[in-house]
Structures are given as C-alpha cells and as structure tokens.
Amino acid sequence: MKTIGLIEDNDKDRGIIAQKLEKMGYKVEVPYRFSKVLEFAFRDDIDILVIDAFLGCVSGIEIMRLLKRKKFTKPVYLISGIDNKFLPELNPLLKLIKPAAFIQKQYIEEDLKCLAS
C-alpha cells in the first residue's frame, strides 16, 4: 500500500480528500506542523505528496519550489479548489514547478485513478 503525504490546511477539505484517498486504497499521512513540511516530505514512508496550491501559511507552489531545490524525487500532485477561469494565470507557475499533475479538488478521485493506472 502506498502512502500519500497530504498537505492541506483546510480541515474539512483534508478530511474529505483523505477519506477519498483511503477509499482508493492509499494510506494517508498529514504533517503535524506546517513548519515541518519539508521534513515530512522527505520521510521514507511517504511515497507521493498531494499539496494544496494555496495554503494559508505558505503556498503549495512555494513548497514545491523548495522541494525542487532540494532534489526531491517523489511524485508531487498539486491540488486546488481554484475556479477554471483562473487556470490560465496559474499555468506559467505550473510549467515552472512541474508537478506530476495539477488536480482540481472536486476531481481528485477520478484524476488519481487515471494517474495510478
């Protein structure tokens, strides 16, 4: 069973996403403190990271930049509840940080199924 490290600051969203991922057969871990996110990402038992693009304390995009600088090699899926009309503004950032995929939260279950197969 693969373990997903879920970095999501919204309690409700985190619960819903974790439940969907667990239903798909993943084990889900969350960091206890956002100040320890980088240490959390590099844990040996984390296989995949799922990061909210727009966290309250620090952006998921900035976390991805830091991970890239540290030569992070595990797949990172960037998620967001962003409305489709804002995606063109986000595309240049996505090209820069190159997540394994960008997934809108409402489609996480369907998109992860496709990516996992």
N, C-alpha and C positions, 0 to 999 in steps of 0.2 A: 504494500500500500504506500503510495506516495504521500508526502506531507507538504501541504501548502502553508506558507507563511503569509497570513492575511494582515495587511497594514491598512486599516480603515478606522477613521476617528469617530464616525457616527455609530453609536451603539445599535440603533435599530437596523441600519444597513449591514453592519458587521454580523449581527445575528442572522439576518435573512440570508446573506451570502454564505456564511459558514454552514448554515443548515443545508443550503443547496449543494455546496461542495461535498459535505459529508454524505448526503444522499447519493451523490455520484461515486462515492467510494474513496474519497480523499480523507486523510486526517488533516485537521486544521489547527494551526497554532497561531496565536496572536502575541505581539510583544507586550510586556507588562508596562513598559515606559517608552514613550516616543523618543526619549533622549538616547535610548539604547538600540534604535532601529538597525544601525549598521552592524552591530554585534549580532543582533538577532538574525539578520540576513545571512551571515556567514556561518551560522550554526550548521554542524554536519547533518543534522536530522531534517533540515529544510531542503526540499527538492525543487520547489517552484515558489516564486514570490508573486503575490497579487497585491498591487498597491493602488490605492485611490489617488488619482491625479491631483486632487485639490483637497489636501488635508488642512485642518485648521491651523496647526502649529508650524508646519513646514510642507512644502508641496511635494507630492509624489514624484514630480518631474525633477525636482532638486535632489531627492533621494536617489533617483536613477542616475543623475549626473555623477554623484559621489560614488555610487557603486561602479560605474563605468571607469572612473579614475582609479579605483582600487582593483581593477581587472576582475570584476565579478563575472562568473561564467554560467550561473544558473539561469534558466528562463525566468523572465520578468514580464508579467501581464499587467498593463496599466489599465485601470478601470475608472469610469466616471459616470455620473448621472447627467452629464452635460447634454444640453439640447442639441439636436442635429445642426441647427443654424450656426452654432459656434464652432463646429468641427473645422471649417476652413482656417480659422485663426489658430487652431491647435496643431494642424498638420505640419508646419515648419518645425515646431518643437519635437513632434514625434519623429520626424526624419533625423533630427539631431541626436536624440537619445536612443532611438531604435529599440523599442520594447519588442518582445516576442510577438505581442499583439496588443491592440487597443480595443477594449471591450466596454460597451455601454452597460451599466449595471443591470438594466432591465433584461438584457440578453445574455447574461453571464452563463447561465446553464446551457443554453443552446450553443454558444460560441466555444465554451470549454469542451463540450462533447466533440465538436468538429475538430478542434485543435488536438485533442487527445487521441483521436483515431488515425 
